Structures are given as C-alpha cells and as structure tokens.
Amino acid sequence: MVKKNNTSIKKVGGFLLGFGGLLAASAPALAVDLNYGDGPEFEIRYSGYARATMGMSLQDHDETPADDKYRLTQARATLNIDWDIKTGPLNWKVVTRFEEEAQTDYLDDLEERSADLLGGPNPFVGNFTNGGSDGGDYMNQYNTLDEPMDIIREIYFDYNVTDRLFVRIGRQQLVWGESDFFQAMDVVHGYDYRGRLFYENNEEWRKPLMLFNFNLDLAEYGGSLNWFIRPGWDRDEDMGSSYNIEGGRWIPHPYRGVDFTQFTDAYDTGHRSADWDDMTYGIRWNGTWGSVGYSLAYLKTFNATPVINPNGAALGVPATGDLFHLDQVQGFTSYGGEAADSGKLLGDWIYPEIDVFGLTVNYFSMAMDSTLSAEIAYVPNKPFNYGQLQSDLPGWAGIREKDVLNVMLRIDKEFKWMETLGTHRPSLSSIQIFDTIILGYDDDDEIVEFASFASPKKEHTVYVTLFTLLNFNRDTINPSFVIGTDATNGGGFAIPAVEFVWGDDWRLKVEADLWWNEGDTKKNCPAGSGCYAAGNSDAFGLLGKREHSAGLMDWFAEDNQVVVKLTRQF
C-alpha cells in the first residue's frame, strides 16, 4: 500500500509540474497586424486558458478493493488556445486544446478490474477481444492527443458571399435550440461525457464536425434562414456522444472497470442504418413575430446516445445460456435487418440516423419580468433498446423504434438581491422542465433507458432543474447552485460551487457534485453471495444484481465528489 501511495504522489507531482509548464507557456494575448500597401490584410490574435482539474471522491465505490473516500479520481491538465486569423476577405478561427491526465490510483484499480475480466472465470469465456478497443491502455479514453485533429478541435473560416449571405466552412460547432442540461434541438453534434459527465459548459464537451454552414438574412420577412450540410468527412470517433463503455470513472455503477468493448464492437460506424459516412443536414428559420422570437427547424442527424445491436447467435451459444434467461434465441432482433458482427462479439454499439422536427419560442414577459422559453422536438422512429428485463443483460433483446416528443419549458429571471444579500448586481436564476414523451406507449414494449439496466422507460420522463448565480465583491466571489431531480423515477443531483477571481487572469472554482437516490441502485453481486443460481464466481458480479427500478439518478449513487479547477486566462 505504501508503494501505491508513493506512486500516486509521483503521478500527481508530475501532473502539477506539467501544469506549471503550461502556465509558463501561456503569455499575454499576441496580436500581429500586417498590411503591405494595397495587398491583402493579415492579422493574427490568440487567447485562451491553462487549467488544472482535480476530482476527489467523497464516497467508497464497490468496484474497487480500496476505500475510495477522499481518493483522487481525476487529475487533468488542459491548455486551450483560440486563434483568430484574418487573411484578406476570410476570417479564420482555430481552437486548439492540449489535455493530459495522470492515472490516479483509483483509475489503476479500475484498469486492474478490466484486465482481470480477460483472464478470470466469467460467463463469457472466449467472447473477449484482445484488451478491448483501447488494447488494454486504460487512459486512452481520457488522453486524446494521438492525432492532429484531437488537438485541433475547430478550424473554419467565415466569408460574406453577399451582403445577405454568410457562410462558415470547416470543423465547427453549430448550436440550435434552447435547452441546457438535456438536449432537444441541440443534436447536430454529440458530446464527450467520459471526462466529466454533464456538469460542464456544453461548448467544451460538444464534439465539433466538418460542416458547410450558411445563413441568409431576410430582414424584410422578419428573420433569417440557416442551413447546414455535413458531407460525412469526419472521423469515426467524432460520431455521436462518447460514454465510458470502456469502464471508466463515469460509466454507471456497477460497471466501473467493466470494459464493454471486450465483448462488443466499440462503435459500428458502417451499419447501413447508422453509417457515419452518410451525409446529414438541417435547415432552420429564425424569426420574430411581434415581441416573440421563434424558430422552426428540421434535422437529419444521428441518435446522440448509442444503442446496442445484439448478436443473437453469439448470445445463444454459451452453455450458461440460463444466465441470460434466453428462452428463445429468435427473440433477438437486429436493427434494420442487418445483424451485428458475427463471431465472438455479443453485439455492436451503433448511432442510428434519425429525423428531428423542432420549434422554439422565447418571449420577455413584462408582467413577470422574466424571459420565457419553450422548445419542442418531434423525433419519429427514435431507437430504444428493449426486452429481456429478467436477465443479466436487460435491453439486449434488440431495438424498437418509437415516436418521441421532447418538450422543454424554462423561465429565466434576474433577482435584485443587492440590499438583502449584498450581491454586486442582479442575480440570474433559471428553472427548466424537460419531458420526454413516448407516443403510442405500451408496457409490453419493455423499452429501457439504456442497455444493461432493467428499469422500464415510462411514457413520460420528466426532469426539473434549477440554476442560480450570485455575484459578490465586484464579481470576484461568485457562488452558484444547480439542483436537478428526476420527477418520474426519483433521485437527483445538486452542485453547489463558488468561483474566486483574481484580476483578469486567475480563476479558482470549487464545486461539490452530490447525488441522491431512492435506493434503487444496481449493485455488485460479490462472490459467494448467492446472487445467481448459475454459479458464484466473482466474475458473475461484474454484471451486478438484477434489478428493475434503477433510473438515471440511481446509476450514479456513491458518486459524490469535490472538484477543484484552477484556471489562468490569457
């Protein structure tokens, strides 16, 4: 144990030295303006930040042998540089990011658990690939500096074709919609949830894409027309949202350290119903009607959340088939008539193509002194995993398509608490309600929120969030508070935080990420516990105890943590 502590000190020490190097590399913003007579103008400017992020668990996790309370779960260094370049009529934007993590002892333990799964007794003997998608290197899911486009997050140029028509071409982010925590229309891109789940600024975790983005000003009609084309030139890893299916720190319990890519194809990007090379596109009208702002949009895009396309033949082969309660192998269905990869893999994770029809409305109410916003997105034939709810792999019976309506309602209001609380200026608060409605709902569909969790998805899934930000001492002390609850299944989260500001450069933010639930968590099934009639090896516990009620907030039980972020802006 002493050796491991020393190792941890060395790792974190190296991380801090690396962050110090980033601070030394950062300098005041550079501006170069060159104009040679009547020749083209050239100007380059840059700005950015260097940041250290440290996360510490406040609770023990069942998946590791050590006591995880007060252990570091994250030690990350980030250098982000934004470049603004003018070359004649073209205005360029380049966003570069360099990130590196130290492998904490907690991640070491998860990696060891993943390695044990390959060699130890388990119900999937012979069904594993060699080391999963990362080849056994556990930190590949967090350190993404292997390719130039891992560093160059965005690179695009703007050009005014006419006084009315504007075009942006290149790798970029395009934001549609009004939602914050749960996306309805903001689905042009996926998100990378492997590092910090959903607590971060969306801009930092949204995955940029190669787009041709046009905007036509039609002021005489009270609005503008925005449309984009994504030709399909992006990398496979830019597809959809990325989750810790490799078994990292933000895969839901009890799957920490369970690398699903060892017995599934990490992401099948060539499936005929989910081919990442297919062109996607969208069009949106932004307008005003009196004092009401609104938009109408249509999107052809990919389902942001992956679904498992199971290989029914492989799942029916093992002698321990009773473990899965597969009464009929033919009960397994494949998506779009195309089966998952054959062989020893149990299935493929895919992002099926979907259509989205959307409407947004926003209005400032003088009577309420508040901004009211609404967003409605209709998604026909949205894919869900379903079936086998009594098994150890619930939802792995295949994929069903259901029409879905996503509805968001929000109120933003500023409160003048300067005299009562001593704030420096009015404080912004926001309440948001997000409802996912399954049209034509039927209990017999046995739809689940996510494969491997047996809680049936309800006809309505309602989340409520509240956000407030206070500013003290001329915006140098800024507390904030976020709270959210799953009104349908119970449970929720709270994020109290405070940011301290020194001058124009330094920021220190301390936050607590706290969860509560109703005890419906999917727990481990330890050796000798009698969880399964088909044997009691520790490997069986990797799938956890069977359950039928663990919802989204229950997945992250025991995940209370403190996160500290030190940032130097330049």
VMD Tcl script that draws the C-alpha trace (Angstrom):
set ca {
  {0.00 0.00 0.00}
  {2.89 2.36 0.77}
  {4.30 1.73 -2.69}
  {0.98 2.62 -4.25}
  {0.74 5.87 -2.28}
  {4.24 6.82 -3.40}
  {3.24 6.05 -6.97}
  {0.22 8.29 -6.60}
  {2.36 11.13 -5.23}
  {4.75 10.82 -8.17}
  {1.90 10.82 -10.69}
  {0.17 13.85 -9.20}
  {3.50 15.60 -8.73}
  {4.29 15.09 -12.39}
  {0.83 16.37 -13.27}
  {1.38 19.55 -11.26}
  {4.78 20.10 -12.84}
  {3.16 19.70 -16.24}
  {0.53 22.27 -15.34}
  {3.28 24.63 -14.22}
  {4.82 24.23 -17.66}
  {1.51 25.15 -19.24}
  {1.38 28.30 -17.12}
  {4.90 29.19 -18.18}
  {3.95 28.66 -21.82}
  {0.91 30.93 -21.56}
  {1.56 34.58 -22.23}
  {-0.40 37.78 -22.80}
  {-2.51 37.71 -25.96}
  {-0.49 38.21 -29.12}
  {-1.66 40.50 -31.91}
  {0.15 40.86 -35.23}
  {-1.26 43.19 -37.86}
  {0.44 43.24 -41.24}
  {-0.76 45.29 -44.20}
  {1.58 45.65 -47.14}
  {0.37 48.67 -49.10}
  {-2.62 47.67 -51.19}
  {-2.00 43.96 -50.60}
  {-4.20 41.61 -48.54}
  {-4.53 42.28 -44.83}
  {-3.11 39.73 -42.42}
  {-3.89 39.73 -38.71}
  {-3.47 37.06 -36.07}
  {-4.56 37.08 -32.44}
  {-4.74 34.42 -29.79}
  {-6.17 33.98 -26.32}
  {-7.03 31.05 -24.10}
  {-6.50 29.43 -20.76}
  {-4.43 26.88 -18.86}
  {-6.35 24.81 -16.33}
  {-5.74 22.13 -13.71}
  {-8.73 19.99 -12.70}
  {-8.64 17.76 -9.63}
  {-11.51 15.49 -8.59}
  {-11.80 13.71 -5.25}
  {-14.39 11.09 -4.33}
  {-16.41 11.61 -1.17}
  {-17.67 8.01 -1.03}
  {-16.41 4.47 -1.39}
  {-17.15 2.51 -4.59}
  {-17.90 -1.21 -4.52}
  {-15.95 -1.91 -7.68}
  {-12.51 -1.31 -6.16}
  {-10.78 -3.15 -3.28}
  {-9.58 0.08 -1.65}
  {-11.58 2.65 0.28}
  {-12.22 5.33 -2.37}
  {-13.35 8.00 0.06}
  {-11.04 11.03 -0.34}
  {-9.13 9.38 -3.19}
  {-8.33 11.34 -6.35}
  {-10.44 10.23 -9.30}
  {-9.19 12.87 -11.72}
  {-6.01 14.91 -12.24}
  {-6.21 16.70 -15.57}
  {-4.18 19.49 -17.20}
  {-5.63 21.49 -20.08}
  {-4.19 24.16 -22.37}
  {-6.79 25.73 -24.66}
  {-5.74 28.34 -27.26}
  {-8.16 30.17 -29.56}
  {-6.62 31.67 -32.71}
  {-8.34 34.44 -34.69}
  {-6.72 34.97 -38.08}
  {-7.68 37.40 -40.83}
  {-6.44 36.75 -44.36}
  {-7.96 39.27 -46.72}
  {-11.72 38.58 -47.02}
  {-11.55 35.40 -44.92}
  {-11.81 35.37 -41.13}
  {-10.38 32.15 -39.65}
  {-10.98 30.55 -36.28}
  {-8.74 27.79 -34.91}
  {-9.36 26.25 -31.48}
  {-6.56 24.05 -30.17}
  {-6.59 22.04 -26.98}
  {-3.88 20.01 -25.28}
  {-5.04 17.71 -22.47}
  {-3.29 15.12 -20.36}
  {-4.37 13.13 -17.29}
  {-2.40 11.44 -14.57}
  {-3.54 7.85 -13.94}
  {-4.65 8.03 -10.33}
  {-4.68 5.00 -8.03}
  {-8.45 4.87 -8.43}
  {-8.11 4.53 -12.21}
  {-5.35 1.96 -11.63}
  {-7.82 -0.18 -9.69}
  {-10.43 0.09 -12.42}
  {-7.86 -0.87 -15.03}
  {-6.87 -3.92 -12.98}
  {-10.50 -4.97 -12.76}
  {-10.80 -4.67 -16.53}
  {-7.67 -6.79 -17.01}
  {-8.95 -9.45 -14.58}
  {-12.08 -9.79 -16.65}
  {-9.99 -11.04 -19.57}
  {-8.32 -13.86 -17.70}
  {-10.58 -14.82 -14.82}
  {-13.62 -17.13 -14.75}
  {-16.64 -15.42 -16.23}
  {-19.87 -16.24 -18.07}
  {-18.43 -15.03 -21.39}
  {-15.35 -17.25 -21.68}
  {-13.93 -16.96 -25.17}
  {-16.06 -13.95 -26.04}
  {-13.44 -11.24 -25.50}
  {-11.31 -9.30 -27.91}
  {-7.69 -8.62 -27.02}
  {-7.79 -5.86 -24.45}
  {-10.89 -4.11 -25.73}
  {-10.93 -1.14 -28.06}
  {-8.03 0.52 -26.23}
  {-5.79 -2.55 -26.34}
  {-5.53 -2.56 -22.55}
  {-4.32 1.07 -22.25}
  {-6.92 2.41 -19.87}
  {-6.03 6.09 -20.26}
  {-6.71 6.20 -24.00}
  {-10.28 7.18 -23.23}
  {-9.08 10.31 -21.40}
  {-5.87 11.30 -23.20}
  {-6.75 12.15 -26.78}
  {-3.56 13.53 -28.29}
  {-2.85 10.72 -30.74}
  {-3.92 12.58 -33.88}
  {-3.68 16.22 -35.05}
  {-7.48 16.54 -35.03}
  {-7.51 15.58 -31.35}
  {-5.61 18.81 -30.75}
  {-7.26 21.00 -33.40}
  {-10.83 20.98 -32.08}
  {-12.11 23.56 -34.52}
  {-10.78 25.08 -37.72}
  {-13.06 27.05 -40.02}
  {-13.32 30.29 -41.96}
  {-16.11 32.84 -42.39}
  {-16.88 34.51 -45.69}
  {-19.55 37.03 -46.67}
  {-20.69 35.86 -50.09}
  {-23.05 38.85 -50.40}
  {-24.46 41.44 -48.03}
  {-27.13 38.88 -47.16}
  {-25.44 35.50 -47.45}
  {-22.82 34.37 -44.92}
  {-21.00 31.02 -44.99}
  {-18.84 29.24 -42.41}
  {-16.85 26.28 -43.71}
  {-14.79 23.84 -41.66}
  {-14.73 21.87 -38.43}
  {-17.03 23.79 -36.09}
  {-19.85 23.75 -33.54}
  {-23.42 24.63 -34.51}
  {-25.88 25.18 -31.66}
  {-29.63 25.01 -32.24}
  {-32.23 25.08 -29.52}
  {-32.85 26.49 -26.05}
  {-32.13 23.57 -23.67}
  {-29.24 23.43 -21.21}
  {-28.90 20.12 -19.37}
  {-30.98 17.86 -21.61}
  {-30.86 18.43 -25.35}
  {-33.92 18.51 -27.63}
  {-32.81 20.51 -30.70}
  {-29.11 20.81 -29.84}
  {-28.38 17.46 -31.50}
  {-26.27 18.41 -34.52}
  {-23.27 17.16 -32.54}
  {-22.56 14.54 -29.92}
  {-20.85 15.18 -26.59}
  {-17.85 13.62 -24.88}
  {-19.14 12.58 -21.45}
  {-16.13 10.48 -20.49}
  {-14.26 13.18 -18.60}
  {-16.89 14.97 -16.51}
  {-20.36 13.65 -17.39}
  {-22.74 16.63 -17.85}
  {-21.56 19.24 -15.36}
  {-19.51 21.27 -17.83}
  {-20.06 24.08 -20.29}
  {-21.52 22.39 -23.37}
  {-19.09 24.22 -25.64}
  {-16.15 22.44 -24.02}
  {-17.59 18.92 -24.41}
  {-19.52 19.21 -27.67}
  {-17.75 17.28 -30.47}
  {-17.09 19.58 -33.48}
  {-17.89 18.40 -37.02}
  {-16.93 19.32 -40.57}
  {-19.85 21.48 -41.78}
  {-20.86 23.84 -44.56}
  {-22.93 26.33 -42.56}
  {-24.95 29.01 -44.38}
  {-27.00 31.94 -43.11}
  {-29.24 34.08 -45.32}
  {-30.54 37.37 -43.91}
  {-34.19 38.01 -44.86}
  {-34.89 41.03 -42.69}
  {-37.85 42.10 -44.83}
  {-39.57 38.88 -43.74}
  {-38.58 39.30 -40.11}
  {-35.91 36.65 -39.85}
  {-33.08 34.63 -41.34}
  {-32.62 31.19 -42.87}
  {-29.82 28.98 -41.54}
  {-28.94 25.65 -43.13}
  {-26.00 23.28 -42.97}
  {-24.61 20.28 -44.78}
  {-22.34 17.74 -43.13}
  {-20.74 15.82 -46.03}
  {-19.59 12.88 -43.88}
  {-15.87 13.64 -43.86}
  {-15.47 13.32 -40.10}
  {-13.56 10.68 -38.19}
  {-15.37 7.73 -36.64}
  {-14.55 8.98 -33.14}
  {-16.36 12.25 -33.86}
  {-19.65 10.38 -34.13}
  {-22.40 10.71 -31.54}
  {-21.83 11.05 -27.81}
  {-18.96 9.20 -26.15}
  {-19.60 7.38 -22.89}
  {-17.30 5.37 -20.63}
  {-18.25 1.99 -22.12}
  {-14.58 1.15 -21.64}
  {-15.32 1.04 -17.90}
  {-14.06 4.45 -16.78}
  {-14.99 6.64 -13.86}
  {-18.32 7.80 -15.33}
  {-19.82 4.56 -16.57}
  {-22.85 3.89 -14.32}
  {-22.40 1.63 -11.31}
  {-21.73 -1.27 -11.02}
  {-19.81 -1.27 -14.32}
  {-16.74 0.71 -13.24}
  {-13.82 -1.29 -14.58}
  {-16.03 -3.41 -16.88}
  {-14.82 -2.80 -20.43}
  {-17.83 -3.50 -22.64}
  {-15.60 -3.20 -25.70}
  {-14.00 -6.51 -24.68}
  {-17.14 -8.35 -25.76}
  {-18.80 -5.83 -28.10}
  {-17.68 -3.85 -31.11}
  {-16.90 -0.45 -29.56}
  {-18.87 1.50 -32.18}
  {-20.01 0.16 -35.53}
  {-19.86 3.23 -37.78}
  {-20.64 1.36 -41.00}
  {-24.06 -0.13 -40.20}
  {-26.47 0.64 -43.02}
  {-28.87 2.36 -40.62}
  {-26.05 4.16 -38.83}
  {-23.37 4.84 -41.44}
  {-21.18 7.72 -40.34}
  {-20.21 8.39 -43.97}
  {-23.82 9.31 -44.80}
  {-24.48 12.98 -45.39}
  {-26.53 14.76 -42.73}
  {-28.10 18.19 -42.94}
  {-30.57 20.61 -41.44}
  {-32.46 23.83 -42.06}
  {-33.82 26.37 -39.58}
  {-35.88 29.53 -39.86}
  {-35.18 32.13 -37.13}
  {-37.78 34.84 -36.91}
  {-39.71 37.29 -34.77}
  {-43.44 37.77 -34.51}
  {-44.03 41.00 -32.67}
  {-42.10 40.62 -29.41}
  {-41.88 36.83 -29.70}
  {-38.77 35.15 -31.06}
  {-39.21 31.73 -32.62}
  {-37.55 29.16 -34.83}
  {-38.67 26.22 -36.97}
  {-36.17 23.52 -37.85}
  {-35.64 20.13 -39.45}
  {-32.59 17.92 -38.89}
  {-31.28 14.71 -40.39}
  {-28.73 13.59 -37.83}
  {-27.58 10.64 -35.72}
  {-29.08 9.49 -32.44}
  {-26.77 11.06 -29.88}
  {-26.95 8.08 -27.50}
  {-25.64 4.73 -28.79}
  {-27.84 1.63 -28.68}
  {-26.68 -1.97 -28.62}
  {-27.40 -4.04 -31.73}
  {-27.07 -7.54 -30.21}
  {-25.59 -10.58 -31.89}
  {-28.33 -13.05 -31.02}
  {-26.39 -16.07 -32.32}
  {-23.42 -15.36 -30.07}
  {-25.63 -14.74 -27.05}
  {-27.34 -18.08 -27.56}
  {-24.15 -20.13 -27.88}
  {-22.72 -20.21 -24.31}
  {-23.59 -23.20 -22.17}
  {-24.51 -20.77 -19.41}
  {-27.40 -19.51 -21.52}
  {-29.65 -19.80 -18.47}
  {-27.66 -16.92 -17.03}
  {-29.26 -14.66 -19.61}
  {-32.69 -16.29 -19.46}
  {-32.75 -16.52 -23.25}
  {-35.82 -18.64 -23.69}
  {-35.80 -18.14 -27.43}
  {-32.75 -17.06 -29.36}
  {-35.02 -15.96 -32.19}
  {-36.39 -13.36 -29.78}
  {-33.27 -11.35 -30.53}
  {-33.69 -8.92 -33.38}
  {-31.17 -6.93 -35.36}
  {-31.62 -3.35 -36.41}
  {-32.53 -2.53 -39.97}
  {-32.33 -6.20 -40.88}
  {-28.54 -6.12 -40.53}
  {-27.16 -8.35 -37.80}
  {-24.34 -7.35 -35.52}
  {-20.85 -8.53 -36.37}
  {-20.65 -12.29 -36.13}
  {-18.05 -14.28 -34.25}
  {-17.43 -13.90 -30.56}
  {-18.72 -10.37 -30.15}
  {-22.03 -10.05 -28.32}
  {-23.13 -7.05 -30.37}
  {-22.33 -3.62 -31.79}
  {-22.92 -0.14 -30.40}
  {-24.48 1.99 -33.14}
  {-25.86 5.52 -33.61}
  {-28.91 5.14 -35.89}
  {-29.91 8.02 -38.16}
  {-32.94 9.99 -37.03}
  {-35.13 12.89 -38.18}
  {-35.90 15.78 -35.84}
  {-38.62 18.41 -36.34}
  {-38.31 21.31 -33.93}
  {-39.94 24.50 -32.70}
  {-38.53 27.03 -30.22}
  {-40.19 30.11 -28.74}
  {-38.87 32.82 -26.40}
  {-40.61 35.87 -25.01}
  {-39.84 38.54 -22.39}
  {-42.81 38.98 -20.08}
  {-43.04 42.48 -18.63}
  {-45.60 41.29 -16.09}
  {-43.27 38.56 -14.77}
  {-40.08 40.48 -15.53}
  {-38.78 37.19 -16.89}
  {-37.77 35.53 -20.15}
  {-39.98 32.58 -21.02}
  {-38.64 29.90 -23.37}
  {-40.06 26.71 -24.83}
  {-38.67 24.04 -27.11}
  {-40.48 21.13 -28.75}
  {-38.76 18.42 -30.80}
  {-40.61 15.60 -32.54}
  {-38.48 12.54 -33.34}
  {-40.27 9.83 -35.34}
  {-38.89 6.29 -35.06}
  {-36.39 7.03 -32.30}
  {-34.43 3.85 -31.42}
  {-34.53 2.25 -27.96}
  {-33.14 -1.00 -26.58}
  {-35.77 -3.34 -25.17}
  {-36.62 -6.72 -23.69}
  {-35.04 -9.45 -21.55}
  {-35.81 -7.44 -18.40}
  {-35.43 -10.54 -16.20}
  {-31.93 -11.29 -17.50}
  {-28.46 -10.09 -16.57}
  {-28.26 -8.09 -19.80}
  {-31.65 -6.31 -19.89}
  {-32.39 -4.37 -23.04}
  {-30.25 -6.66 -25.16}
  {-33.20 -8.21 -26.99}
  {-32.76 -5.72 -29.80}
  {-34.01 -2.30 -30.85}
  {-37.52 -0.91 -31.08}
  {-38.45 2.38 -32.73}
  {-40.99 4.70 -31.09}
  {-42.14 8.22 -31.92}
  {-40.93 10.67 -29.27}
  {-41.80 14.22 -28.29}
  {-39.25 16.20 -26.28}
  {-40.70 19.27 -24.55}
  {-38.70 21.90 -22.64}
  {-40.12 24.86 -20.67}
  {-37.87 27.43 -18.99}
  {-38.12 30.67 -17.02}
  {-35.07 32.97 -16.67}
  {-35.31 35.80 -14.16}
  {-32.98 38.28 -12.50}
  {-33.47 38.93 -8.79}
  {-32.29 42.20 -7.23}
  {-30.79 40.91 -4.04}
  {-28.21 43.69 -3.67}
  {-29.69 45.03 -0.43}
  {-30.91 41.76 1.11}
  {-27.90 39.55 0.29}
  {-25.27 42.16 -0.56}
  {-24.74 40.97 -4.12}
  {-22.87 43.23 -6.52}
  {-25.56 43.17 -9.23}
  {-28.84 41.40 -10.13}
  {-28.60 37.62 -9.86}
  {-29.71 35.30 -12.66}
  {-31.87 32.28 -11.84}
  {-33.38 29.73 -14.21}
  {-35.93 26.93 -13.84}
  {-36.22 24.31 -16.60}
  {-38.62 21.39 -17.08}
  {-37.74 18.73 -19.63}
  {-40.22 16.00 -20.57}
  {-39.56 13.06 -22.90}
  {-42.89 11.67 -24.09}
  {-43.12 8.29 -25.86}
  {-46.07 8.38 -28.23}
  {-48.04 5.16 -28.58}
  {-46.55 3.91 -25.32}
  {-47.08 0.25 -24.44}
  {-45.77 -1.53 -21.33}
  {-45.28 -4.67 -23.41}
  {-42.59 -2.91 -25.45}
  {-40.23 -3.27 -22.45}
  {-38.21 -0.24 -23.56}
  {-35.25 0.68 -21.33}
  {-33.36 3.93 -20.86}
  {-30.03 2.28 -21.57}
  {-28.98 -1.29 -22.32}
  {-27.95 -3.32 -19.23}
  {-30.41 -1.52 -16.91}
  {-33.83 -3.14 -16.47}
  {-35.93 -0.19 -15.31}
  {-38.65 0.19 -17.98}
  {-38.79 3.63 -19.53}
  {-42.04 5.42 -18.68}
  {-44.42 7.18 -21.04}
  {-43.26 10.49 -19.51}
  {-39.75 11.05 -18.17}
  {-39.63 14.47 -16.50}
  {-36.52 16.26 -15.26}
  {-36.63 19.56 -13.37}
  {-33.53 21.75 -12.91}
  {-32.91 25.00 -11.06}
  {-29.86 27.23 -11.53}
  {-28.88 30.42 -9.72}
  {-25.73 32.57 -9.83}
  {-24.75 35.21 -7.27}
  {-22.04 37.86 -7.66}
  {-20.29 39.47 -4.70}
  {-17.45 41.93 -4.18}
  {-17.48 43.30 -7.76}
  {-17.78 39.83 -9.32}
  {-14.68 38.46 -7.57}
  {-16.65 35.96 -5.44}
  {-19.34 34.15 -7.42}
  {-21.32 31.36 -5.73}
  {-23.65 29.25 -7.86}
  {-26.09 26.46 -7.21}
  {-27.60 23.86 -9.54}
  {-30.14 21.27 -8.49}
  {-31.99 18.73 -10.61}
  {-34.44 15.92 -9.98}
  {-35.99 13.06 -11.90}
  {-39.66 13.72 -11.18}
  {-40.65 10.40 -12.77}
  {-38.24 7.91 -11.20}
  {-36.94 9.83 -8.20}
  {-33.46 10.90 -7.24}
  {-31.47 13.91 -8.34}
  {-28.27 15.92 -8.10}
  {-27.06 19.16 -6.54}
  {-23.97 21.18 -7.47}
  {-23.05 23.96 -5.02}
  {-19.98 25.86 -6.20}
  {-18.05 29.08 -5.72}
  {-15.59 30.78 -8.08}
  {-12.92 33.21 -6.88}
  {-11.49 35.75 -9.32}
  {-8.11 37.49 -9.08}
  {-7.56 40.22 -11.64}
  {-8.08 39.45 -15.31}
  {-6.13 36.19 -15.30}
  {-6.81 33.85 -12.39}
  {-9.91 31.81 -11.55}
  {-10.35 29.20 -8.81}
  {-13.59 27.20 -8.75}
  {-14.52 24.71 -6.05}
  {-17.65 22.62 -6.52}
  {-19.33 19.65 -4.92}
  {-21.16 17.19 -7.17}
  {-23.76 15.49 -4.99}
  {-26.33 12.80 -5.87}
  {-29.30 11.37 -4.08}
  {-31.48 8.42 -4.98}
  {-34.20 6.21 -3.56}
  {-32.05 3.13 -3.01}
  {-32.92 1.50 -6.34}
  {-29.30 1.22 -7.44}
  {-27.94 -1.69 -9.41}
  {-25.38 -3.14 -7.00}
  {-22.47 -5.53 -7.36}
  {-23.01 -9.25 -6.90}
  {-19.94 -10.40 -4.90}
  {-18.57 -13.93 -4.88}
  {-20.46 -16.35 -2.68}
  {-23.46 -14.07 -2.32}
  {-25.88 -16.48 -3.98}
  {-26.99 -13.83 -6.47}
  {-27.07 -16.33 -9.30}
  {-28.13 -19.92 -9.48}
  {-25.64 -20.48 -12.28}
  {-22.52 -20.02 -10.15}
  {-20.90 -17.70 -7.67}
  {-17.58 -16.61 -9.16}
  {-16.57 -13.00 -8.72}
  {-16.77 -12.53 -12.48}
  {-20.52 -13.02 -12.31}
  {-20.66 -9.94 -10.11}
  {-19.40 -7.81 -12.97}
  {-22.95 -7.65 -14.32}
  {-24.39 -6.64 -10.97}
  {-27.52 -7.83 -9.22}
  {-30.65 -7.99 -11.28}
  {-32.94 -5.01 -10.73}
  {-35.98 -3.44 -12.34}
  {-36.14 0.08 -10.93}
  {-32.73 1.83 -11.20}
  {-33.19 5.08 -13.16}
  {-30.69 7.67 -14.38}
  {-30.08 9.25 -10.97}
  {-29.67 5.82 -9.37}
  {-26.88 4.90 -11.77}
  {-24.55 7.38 -10.06}
  {-25.17 6.51 -6.43}
  {-21.99 6.83 -4.33}
  {-20.54 9.34 -6.80}
  {-20.44 12.39 -4.53}
  {-17.23 14.24 -5.18}
  {-15.40 17.56 -4.87}
  {-13.84 19.14 -7.95}
  {-11.31 21.97 -7.91}
  {-10.40 23.88 -11.07}
  {-7.58 26.41 -11.19}
  {-7.55 28.47 -14.39}
  {-5.21 31.10 -15.76}
  {-6.70 33.06 -18.64}
  {-4.53 34.84 -21.16}
}
mol new
graphics top color blue
foreach p $ca { graphics top sphere $p radius 0.5 }
foreach p [lrange $ca 0 end-1] q [lrange $ca 1 end] { graphics top cylinder $p $q radius 0.2 }
display resetview
